[in-house]
Amino acid sequence: MNPINILVVEDDADINNLLCKMLNRNGYQVTAAYSGSEAKMLLERYDYHLILLDLMLPGMSGEEIVSYVRETKNMPIIVISAKSEQETKIVVLKIGADDFIVKPFDINEVLARVEAQLRRYIVFSDSKKTNPILIHKDLVLNRETMEITLKGVLIPFTVREFTLLELLMEHPNKVFTKANIFESVWEDTYLGDDNTVNVHISNIRSKLAKADSDNEYIHTVWGIGFKMKE
């Protein structure tokens, strides 16, 4: 089995070392970066399965790194930051991060979230999925290549956005509540925070609208949730 490569981007040497040691002990191959510019250089040269990312970095900010990565790559990005404001979390998720952990963090929680993200990212092409292609109108989702096209145009999606759209397209006539979506996509207990699901639905809609502004693909069922638009 090929090693799983993780990039840790954190300018605090003690925190960076702690995260790297924890990941190494659990069998991951880890690269440490101490600035945004160093992270960008590494991302240009190497491929990673996941990124752990601080926001307040020298050289380039964490937000700039997220935006840069999402131009071409869809590996999971977990932000670990002392910025705990809800608005910051929403902005970071909106530009393409998959998860957000507030400092100070529990090392076991970080490991659990890393494992959950990697499970979703790596197991997309699992042979148990008998139908690798999902089609809805002009929207095509390919589970094997992890690509989504609309009217033949390739659209970049984060892993979380891909998983959410995959869930809706698998059951196009079903209305999913926000709790359904959160517990299926995030694999965690839904505690009533609508922002996370809303931000990801908004991101998906925005990306689809750029490729096809004349049609709606995700329908809001007011007071209940979301489904694919017939």
Backbone as CSV, one residue per row, in Angstrom:
resi,resn,N_x,N_y,N_z,CA_x,CA_y,CA_z,C_x,C_y,C_z
1,MET,0.848,-1.202,0.000,0.000,0.000,0.000,0.880,1.246,0.000
2,ASN,0.581,2.191,-0.872,1.355,3.423,-0.939,1.127,4.271,0.305
3,PRO,2.153,4.999,0.750,1.994,5.835,1.943,1.024,6.978,1.695
4,ILE,0.354,7.391,2.751,-0.535,8.545,2.688,0.263,9.773,3.104
5,ASN,0.318,10.759,2.228,1.143,11.950,2.446,0.301,13.115,2.948
6,ILE,0.736,13.698,4.052,0.029,14.829,4.662,0.979,16.012,4.782
7,LEU,0.491,17.189,4.416,1.263,18.421,4.563,0.744,19.187,5.777
8,VAL,1.632,19.476,6.728,1.277,20.262,7.913,1.857,21.666,7.741
9,VAL,0.993,22.662,7.705,1.421,24.061,7.502,1.100,24.835,8.775
10,GLU,2.127,25.111,9.563,1.956,25.753,10.875,3.266,26.443,11.242
11,ASP,3.205,27.763,11.514,4.444,28.494,11.785,4.935,28.345,13.216
12,ASP,4.092,27.883,14.122,4.526,27.615,15.492,5.239,26.262,15.511
13,ALA,6.544,26.279,15.765,7.349,25.060,15.661,6.871,23.968,16.618
14,ASP,6.451,24.342,17.832,6.012,23.345,18.807,4.731,22.644,18.343
15,ILE,3.775,23.433,17.834,2.514,22.851,17.356,2.772,22.001,16.112
16,ASN,3.600,22.515,15.208,3.933,21.778,13.996,4.558,20.430,14.352
17,ASN,5.505,20.454,15.273,6.186,19.233,15.699,5.217,18.253,16.353
18,LEU,4.303,18.773,17.181,3.310,17.922,17.837,2.427,17.206,16.813
19,LEU,1.939,17.962,15.818,1.072,17.381,14.795,1.840,16.355,13.953
20,CYS,3.071,16.687,13.584,3.863,15.764,12.761,4.156,14.467,13.500
21,LYS,4.506,14.571,14.774,4.793,13.366,15.567,3.559,12.487,15.688
22,MET,2.397,13.107,15.948,1.155,12.369,16.085,0.819,11.635,14.791
23,LEU,0.960,12.307,13.665,0.637,11.702,12.366,1.645,10.609,12.005
24,ASN,2.921,10.853,12.284,3.936,9.831,12.026,3.689,8.567,12.838
25,ARG,3.327,8.746,14.095,3.055,7.587,14.963,1.899,6.754,14.438
26,ASN,1.000,7.401,13.693,-0.169,6.692,13.164,0.013,6.255,11.713
27,GLY,1.258,6.241,11.253,1.581,5.627,9.972,1.530,6.533,8.757
28,TYR,1.351,7.838,8.971,1.291,8.750,7.840,2.684,9.289,7.506
29,GLN,2.887,9.610,6.247,4.126,10.271,5.823,3.862,11.771,5.836
30,VAL,4.653,12.508,6.601,4.328,13.905,6.882,5.437,14.838,6.405
31,THR,5.013,15.953,5.818,5.926,17.038,5.442,5.522,18.277,6.222
32,ALA,6.505,18.956,6.821,6.221,20.168,7.596,6.574,21.411,6.794
33,ALA,5.693,22.407,6.841,5.964,23.729,6.260,5.680,24.762,7.341
34,TYR,6.504,25.817,7.373,6.399,26.801,8.450,5.947,28.173,7.960
35,SER,5.604,28.277,6.698,5.091,29.538,6.143,4.179,29.212,4.968
36,GLY,3.360,30.188,4.602,2.489,29.997,3.456,3.262,29.856,2.161
37,SER,4.334,30.633,2.022,5.120,30.571,0.794,5.844,29.232,0.658
38,GLU,6.316,28.674,1.784,6.945,27.348,1.747,5.912,26.294,1.366
39,ALA,4.705,26.417,1.903,3.640,25.469,1.569,3.312,25.523,0.081
40,LYS,3.233,26.714,-0.466,2.933,26.868,-1.898,4.012,26.199,-2.751
41,MET,5.267,26.384,-2.364,6.364,25.771,-3.104,6.257,24.246,-3.072
42,LEU,5.940,23.681,-1.904,5.806,22.227,-1.775,4.619,21.712,-2.581
43,LEU,3.523,22.460,-2.565,2.324,22.045,-3.300,2.548,22.078,-4.814
44,GLU,3.425,22.947,-5.260,3.760,22.999,-6.689,4.583,21.790,-7.127
45,ARG,5.327,21.201,-6.179,6.261,20.134,-6.527,5.759,18.728,-6.176
46,TYR,4.901,18.629,-5.167,4.512,17.306,-4.668,2.991,17.203,-4.531
47,ASP,2.514,15.950,-4.488,1.092,15.688,-4.271,0.871,15.217,-2.830
48,TYR,-0.191,15.686,-2.240,-0.539,15.302,-0.870,-1.978,14.805,-0.838
49,HIS,-2.251,13.932,0.132,-3.613,13.416,0.294,-4.462,14.327,1.186
50,LEU,-3.788,15.140,2.026,-4.521,15.999,2.965,-3.591,17.105,3.440
51,ILE,-4.180,18.264,3.769,-3.424,19.392,4.313,-4.012,19.804,5.662
52,LEU,-3.150,19.937,6.674,-3.514,20.577,7.936,-2.944,21.992,7.877
53,LEU,-3.788,23.001,8.074,-3.400,24.364,7.715,-3.780,25.390,8.778
54,ASP,-2.783,26.137,9.231,-3.031,27.305,10.072,-3.445,28.465,9.168
55,LEU,-4.076,29.478,9.728,-4.492,30.633,8.917,-3.493,31.773,8.977
56,MET,-2.976,32.071,10.179,-2.072,33.211,10.350,-0.645,32.752,10.096
57,LEU,-0.211,32.900,8.844,1.090,32.399,8.404,1.912,33.508,7.769
58,PRO,3.234,33.463,7.891,4.079,34.397,7.136,4.121,34.009,5.661
59,GLY,4.343,34.994,4.814,4.465,34.728,3.374,3.141,34.774,2.653
60,MET,2.303,33.791,2.905,0.928,33.736,2.381,0.023,33.316,3.520
61,SER,-1.174,33.885,3.572,-2.111,33.493,4.636,-2.720,32.130,4.330
62,GLY,-3.294,31.532,5.353,-3.967,30.253,5.142,-5.110,30.367,4.154
63,GLU,-5.835,31.491,4.211,-6.930,31.698,3.266,-6.414,31.715,1.821
64,GLU,-5.267,32.349,1.618,-4.679,32.396,0.268,-4.243,31.009,-0.192
65,ILE,-3.747,30.205,0.743,-3.351,28.831,0.404,-4.571,28.019,-0.002
66,VAL,-5.671,28.147,0.743,-6.897,27.414,0.397,-7.342,27.781,-1.015
67,SER,-7.385,29.071,-1.304,-7.815,29.516,-2.630,-6.874,29.007,-3.718
68,TYR,-5.582,29.027,-3.443,-4.589,28.547,-4.411,-4.778,27.051,-4.686
69,VAL,-4.938,26.271,-3.625,-5.103,24.818,-3.778,-6.356,24.504,-4.579
70,ARG,-7.438,25.212,-4.289,-8.717,24.893,-4.917,-8.776,25.270,-6.403
71,GLU,-7.777,25.970,-6.887,-7.727,26.250,-8.325,-7.487,24.970,-9.126
72,THR,-6.785,24.002,-8.521,-6.401,22.805,-9.287,-6.575,21.486,-8.546
73,LYS,-6.709,21.498,-7.228,-6.685,20.246,-6.459,-7.918,20.108,-5.577
74,ASN,-8.259,18.841,-5.238,-9.455,18.621,-4.424,-9.200,17.792,-3.169
75,MET,-7.922,17.673,-2.762,-7.662,16.940,-1.522,-8.256,17.684,-0.318
76,PRO,-8.574,16.961,0.775,-9.162,17.627,1.939,-8.201,18.630,2.576
77,ILE,-8.766,19.739,3.033,-8.014,20.747,3.783,-8.703,20.932,5.133
78,ILE,-7.953,20.664,6.208,-8.468,20.904,7.560,-7.737,22.116,8.124
79,VAL,-8.483,23.157,8.415,-7.906,24.366,9.006,-7.849,24.200,10.521
80,ILE,-6.692,24.534,11.110,-6.541,24.545,12.569,-6.107,25.957,12.949
81,SER,-6.969,26.678,13.628,-6.697,28.103,13.836,-7.193,28.589,15.190
82,ALA,-6.504,29.622,15.694,-6.951,30.282,16.925,-8.099,31.240,16.644
83,LYS,-8.366,31.524,15.372,-9.502,32.380,15.011,-10.792,31.583,15.207
84,SER,-11.534,31.926,16.225,-12.711,31.120,16.568,-14.031,31.763,16.149
85,GLU,-13.973,32.937,15.520,-15.213,33.622,15.160,-15.982,32.815,14.106
86,GLN,-17.304,32.781,14.254,-18.152,32.043,13.322,-17.985,32.554,11.896
87,GLU,-17.828,33.868,11.752,-17.687,34.452,10.415,-16.423,33.929,9.723
88,THR,-15.342,33.789,10.489,-14.095,33.252,9.923,-14.298,31.839,9.430
89,LYS,-14.969,31.023,10.239,-15.220,29.627,9.846,-16.018,29.580,8.541
90,ILE,-17.048,30.394,8.452,-17.903,30.391,7.259,-17.103,30.803,6.022
91,VAL,-16.296,31.858,6.157,-15.484,32.317,5.022,-14.527,31.223,4.567
92,VAL,-13.865,30.583,5.519,-12.876,29.555,5.183,-13.544,28.353,4.518
93,LEU,-14.696,27.952,5.024,-15.431,26.846,4.399,-15.901,27.244,3.005
94,LYS,-16.300,28.486,2.868,-16.843,28.957,1.592,-15.780,28.985,0.499
95,ILE,-14.532,29.279,0.860,-13.490,29.329,-0.158,-12.886,27.959,-0.439
96,GLY,-13.301,26.929,0.332,-12.884,25.589,-0.061,-12.315,24.667,0.996
97,ALA,-12.207,25.116,2.258,-11.749,24.206,3.307,-12.832,23.167,3.593
98,ASP,-12.422,22.004,4.086,-13.364,20.926,4.359,-13.739,20.818,5.833
99,ASP,-12.879,21.330,6.714,-13.150,21.226,8.142,-12.408,22.351,8.850
100,PHE,-12.834,22.644,10.087,-12.247,23.746,10.852,-12.146,23.310,12.303
101,ILE,-10.928,23.345,12.853,-10.686,22.989,14.246,-10.107,24.211,14.946
102,VAL,-10.668,24.541,16.106,-10.231,25.727,16.850,-9.127,25.347,17.833
103,LYS,-8.073,26.169,17.876,-7.028,26.015,18.893,-7.523,26.599,20.218
104,PRO,-7.107,26.044,21.351,-6.285,24.839,21.508,-7.111,23.595,21.168
105,PHE,-6.469,22.612,20.559,-7.186,21.443,20.078,-6.819,20.204,20.885
106,ASP,-7.686,19.204,20.795,-7.407,17.885,21.350,-6.758,17.055,20.259
107,ILE,-5.582,16.507,20.519,-4.824,15.807,19.493,-5.579,14.600,18.949
108,ASN,-6.370,13.955,19.806,-7.147,12.793,19.353,-8.293,13.206,18.434
109,GLU,-8.845,14.391,18.668,-9.896,14.896,17.777,-9.310,15.208,16.399
110,VAL,-8.120,15.804,16.389,-7.461,16.085,15.107,-7.251,14.791,14.335
111,LEU,-6.743,13.766,15.014,-6.504,12.482,14.357,-7.802,11.888,13.818
112,ALA,-8.882,11.967,14.604,-10.169,11.419,14.173,-10.681,12.144,12.936
113,ARG,-10.503,13.461,12.903,-10.985,14.225,11.742,-10.121,13.962,10.513
114,VAL,-8.824,13.789,10.718,-7.937,13.420,9.609,-8.385,12.090,9.022
115,GLU,-8.629,11.107,9.883,-9.038,9.785,9.414,-10.365,9.839,8.676
116,ALA,-11.299,10.642,9.174,-12.613,10.757,8.523,-12.483,11.384,7.138
117,GLN,-11.671,12.438,7.029,-11.489,13.096,5.733,-10.802,12.166,4.740
118,LEU,-9.773,11.457,5.198,-9.051,10.555,4.305,-9.931,9.396,3.862
119,ARG,-10.791,8.938,4.758,-11.700,7.840,4.418,-12.583,8.246,3.250
120,ARG,-13.111,9.455,3.312,-13.972,9.929,2.231,-13.177,10.134,0.949
121,TYR,-11.979,10.680,1.086,-11.182,11.042,-0.089,-10.661,9.812,-0.831
122,ILE,-10.166,8.836,-0.087,-9.501,7.690,-0.703,-10.481,6.611,-1.137
123,VAL,-11.605,6.505,-0.451,-12.508,5.398,-0.726,-13.553,5.727,-1.785
124,PHE,-13.431,6.883,-2.441,-14.402,7.248,-3.470,-14.510,6.193,-4.559
125,SER,-13.392,5.585,-4.915,-13.397,4.617,-6.015,-13.576,3.188,-5.532
126,ASP,-14.124,3.020,-4.344,-14.349,1.684,-3.776,-15.148,0.818,-4.750
127,SER,-14.725,-0.409,-4.875,-15.377,-1.319,-5.836,-16.811,-1.656,-5.444
128,LYS,-17.190,-1.351,-4.208,-18.568,-1.627,-3.796,-19.554,-0.725,-4.522
129,LYS,-19.056,0.361,-5.097,-19.933,1.273,-5.823,-20.136,0.712,-7.227
130,THR,-21.277,0.087,-7.440,-21.498,-0.631,-8.698,-21.751,0.310,-9.863
131,ASN,-22.230,1.506,-9.584,-22.485,2.462,-10.664,-21.579,3.669,-10.481
132,PRO,-20.450,3.718,-11.201,-19.501,4.817,-10.983,-19.964,6.155,-11.536
133,ILE,-20.968,6.164,-12.417,-21.409,7.399,-13.059,-22.829,7.749,-12.613
134,LEU,-23.000,8.968,-12.117,-24.333,9.482,-11.796,-24.631,10.630,-12.752
135,ILE,-25.851,10.639,-13.318,-26.225,11.664,-14.297,-27.554,12.293,-13.899
136,HIS,-27.619,13.602,-13.920,-28.861,14.339,-13.682,-28.897,15.512,-14.659
137,LYS,-29.815,15.454,-15.619,-29.850,16.439,-16.715,-28.483,16.451,-17.401
138,ASP,-27.836,17.606,-17.437,-26.524,17.719,-18.084,-25.373,17.600,-17.088
139,LEU,-25.710,17.209,-15.857,-24.716,17.107,-14.788,-24.245,15.656,-14.677
140,VAL,-22.925,15.449,-14.738,-22.354,14.102,-14.693,-21.322,14.028,-13.575
141,LEU,-21.514,13.074,-12.660,-20.586,12.856,-11.554,-19.930,11.494,-11.731
142,ASN,-18.612,11.483,-11.811,-17.848,10.252,-12.013,-17.125,9.904,-10.721
143,ARG,-17.565,8.807,-10.082,-16.968,8.425,-8.800,-15.546,7.888,-8.946
144,GLU,-15.241,7.303,-10.084,-13.919,6.712,-10.261,-12.843,7.779,-10.452
145,THR,-13.155,8.799,-11.242,-12.171,9.860,-11.488,-12.351,11.032,-10.522
146,MET,-13.435,11.009,-9.715,-13.776,12.101,-8.803,-13.902,13.421,-9.547
147,GLU,-14.548,13.345,-10.713,-14.747,14.539,-11.526,-16.235,14.805,-11.730
148,ILE,-16.569,16.069,-11.811,-17.941,16.487,-12.086,-17.918,17.420,-13.293
149,THR,-18.756,17.110,-14.276,-18.860,17.973,-15.449,-20.314,18.427,-15.620
150,LEU,-20.475,19.618,-16.140,-21.796,20.157,-16.448,-21.748,20.724,-17.858
151,LYS,-22.570,20.144,-18.736,-22.552,20.500,-20.155,-21.142,20.345,-20.732
152,GLY,-20.457,19.305,-20.268,-19.126,19.004,-20.767,-18.003,19.809,-20.148
153,VAL,-18.341,20.741,-19.251,-17.329,21.583,-18.611,-16.944,20.980,-17.264
154,LEU,-15.654,20.764,-17.047,-15.169,20.213,-15.787,-15.245,21.276,-14.702
155,ILE,-15.878,20.919,-13.575,-16.062,21.871,-12.481,-15.269,21.400,-11.263
156,PRO,-14.404,22.240,-10.707,-13.626,21.831,-9.528,-14.486,21.815,-8.274
157,PHE,-14.443,20.706,-7.550,-15.187,20.572,-6.304,-14.266,20.093,-5.196
158,THR,-14.530,20.531,-3.968,-13.824,19.970,-2.825,-14.400,18.566,-2.558
159,VAL,-13.693,17.801,-1.759,-14.160,16.455,-1.427,-15.538,16.512,-0.751
160,ARG,-15.702,17.461,0.159,-16.973,17.560,0.882,-18.109,17.935,-0.079
161,GLU,-17.868,18.875,-0.970,-18.883,19.261,-1.950,-19.214,18.083,-2.865
162,PHE,-18.184,17.350,-3.270,-18.390,16.174,-4.116,-19.288,15.166,-3.397
163,THR,-18.986,14.889,-2.133,-19.758,13.914,-1.355,-21.202,14.361,-1.181
164,LEU,-21.409,15.653,-0.946,-22.761,16.174,-0.751,-23.567,16.051,-2.043
165,LEU,-22.976,16.454,-3.150,-23.682,16.360,-4.430,-23.924,14.904,-4.810
166,GLU,-22.964,14.048,-4.514,-23.124,12.617,-4.774,-24.335,12.070,-4.010
167,LEU,-24.489,12.469,-2.750,-25.618,12.034,-1.927,-26.946,12.435,-2.566
168,LEU,-27.046,13.687,-3.002,-28.287,14.170,-3.615,-28.559,13.470,-4.943
169,MET,-27.501,13.254,-5.750,-27.688,12.645,-7.070,-27.989,11.149,-6.986
170,GLU,-27.541,10.505,-5.922,-27.850,9.083,-5.735,-29.347,8.874,-5.519
171,HIS,-29.994,9.858,-4.901,-31.431,9.756,-4.581,-32.104,11.053,-5.048
172,PRO,-32.224,11.249,-6.364,-32.663,12.550,-6.895,-34.077,12.956,-6.505
173,ASN,-34.919,12.001,-6.138,-36.302,12.335,-5.778,-36.509,12.498,-4.275
174,LYS,-35.461,12.229,-3.501,-35.586,12.294,-2.042,-35.256,13.693,-1.530
175,VAL,-36.029,14.168,-0.571,-35.736,15.435,0.096,-34.877,15.128,1.325
176,PHE,-33.682,15.702,1.368,-32.775,15.506,2.496,-32.865,16.692,3.439
177,THR,-33.082,16.426,4.719,-33.026,17.496,5.708,-31.561,17.876,5.933
178,LYS,-31.348,19.005,6.561,-29.975,19.413,6.868,-29.316,18.416,7.809
179,ALA,-30.113,17.842,8.715,-29.567,16.819,9.613,-29.148,15.582,8.824
180,ASN,-29.987,15.152,7.855,-29.638,14.014,6.986,-28.299,14.261,6.302
181,ILE,-28.178,15.442,5.710,-26.978,15.778,4.942,-25.754,15.821,5.846
182,PHE,-25.870,16.510,6.972,-24.727,16.658,7.865,-24.251,15.302,8.371
183,GLU,-25.171,14.472,8.811,-24.779,13.188,9.394,-24.249,12.216,8.339
184,SER,-24.709,12.350,7.082,-24.205,11.492,6.003,-22.844,11.967,5.492
185,VAL,-22.704,13.269,5.306,-21.490,13.822,4.680,-20.384,14.048,5.700
186,TRP,-20.738,14.571,6.874,-19.730,14.862,7.893,-19.512,13.694,8.858
187,GLU,-20.406,12.709,8.804,-20.320,11.524,9.670,-20.198,11.930,11.136
188,ASP,-21.049,12.849,11.549,-21.029,13.351,12.917,-22.462,13.667,13.322
189,THR,-22.679,13.874,14.596,-24.017,14.181,15.092,-24.382,15.621,14.758
190,TYR,-25.573,15.812,14.209,-26.051,17.147,13.857,-26.556,17.844,15.114
191,LEU,-25.992,19.035,15.389,-26.353,19.770,16.609,-27.128,21.042,16.304
192,GLY,-27.686,21.116,15.097,-28.542,22.250,14.761,-27.845,23.425,14.113
193,ASP,-26.550,23.276,13.779,-25.818,24.370,13.119,-26.078,24.301,11.613
194,ASP,-26.957,25.207,11.132,-27.324,25.194,9.713,-26.237,25.752,8.810
195,ASN,-25.343,26.576,9.367,-24.368,27.283,8.534,-23.510,26.356,7.693
196,THR,-23.040,25.262,8.281,-22.118,24.374,7.568,-22.759,23.820,6.309
197,VAL,-23.965,23.283,6.425,-24.657,22.719,5.259,-25.012,23.828,4.277
198,ASN,-25.516,24.931,4.774,-25.916,26.040,3.889,-24.749,26.561,3.060
199,VAL,-23.587,26.706,3.687,-22.410,27.215,2.976,-22.020,26.270,1.850
200,HIS,-22.027,24.967,2.115,-21.625,24.005,1.092,-22.655,23.922,-0.040
201,ILE,-23.935,23.977,0.292,-24.969,24.008,-0.749,-24.804,25.259,-1.611
202,SER,-24.542,26.393,-0.960,-24.348,27.656,-1.686,-23.143,27.572,-2.613
203,ASN,-22.052,26.975,-2.137,-20.852,26.814,-2.971,-21.150,25.972,-4.207
204,ILE,-21.851,24.860,-4.005,-22.179,23.965,-5.122,-23.049,24.696,-6.138
205,ARG,-24.062,25.379,-5.661,-24.966,26.111,-6.560,-24.204,27.162,-7.368
206,SER,-23.313,27.872,-6.697,-22.540,28.919,-7.361,-21.675,28.333,-8.476
207,LYS,-21.040,27.219,-8.204,-20.174,26.591,-9.209,-20.990,26.066,-10.392
208,LEU,-22.148,25.486,-10.110,-22.992,24.974,-11.189,-23.555,26.126,-12.024
209,ALA,-23.886,27.225,-11.364,-24.462,28.372,-12.077,-23.464,28.997,-13.048
210,LYS,-22.180,28.905,-12.726,-21.167,29.460,-13.638,-21.124,28.684,-14.951
211,ALA,-21.422,27.382,-14.878,-21.397,26.551,-16.089,-22.745,26.534,-16.791
212,ASP,-23.824,26.766,-16.031,-25.165,26.743,-16.615,-26.067,27.667,-15.806
213,SER,-26.135,28.912,-16.232,-26.903,29.915,-15.484,-28.401,29.834,-15.749
214,ASP,-28.803,29.030,-16.731,-30.216,28.970,-17.109,-31.008,27.927,-16.332
215,ASN,-30.329,27.016,-15.671,-31.028,25.923,-14.984,-30.630,25.834,-13.523
216,GLU,-31.597,25.411,-12.713,-31.345,25.176,-11.291,-31.199,23.674,-11.095
217,TYR,-30.198,23.261,-10.330,-29.954,21.827,-10.143,-30.281,21.345,-8.736
218,ILE,-30.179,22.223,-7.750,-30.533,21.851,-6.380,-31.717,22.696,-5.944
219,HIS,-32.781,22.025,-5.550,-34.028,22.692,-5.181,-34.160,22.753,-3.661
220,THR,-34.506,23.931,-3.150,-34.776,24.082,-1.715,-36.248,23.783,-1.444
221,VAL,-36.490,22.807,-0.586,-37.860,22.501,-0.140,-38.023,23.215,1.190
222,TRP,-38.690,24.349,1.153,-38.725,25.237,2.311,-39.254,24.536,3.553
223,GLY,-38.527,24.731,4.643,-38.919,24.143,5.919,-38.497,22.696,6.075
224,ILE,-37.948,22.095,5.003,-37.537,20.686,5.090,-36.062,20.515,4.776
225,GLY,-35.659,20.846,3.514,-34.260,20.634,3.167,-34.017,20.813,1.679
226,PHE,-33.293,19.875,1.075,-32.860,20.014,-0.317,-33.041,18.719,-1.091
227,LYS,-33.217,18.856,-2.407,-33.262,17.723,-3.322,-32.809,18.190,-4.702
228,MET,-32.567,17.232,-5.592,-32.227,17.614,-6.958,-33.469,18.183,-7.636
229,LYS,-33.267,19.226,-8.428,-34.373,19.868,-9.137,-34.788,19.027,-10.316
230,GLU,-36.094,18.758,-10.423,-36.602,17.921,-11.514,-36.599,18.685,-12.839
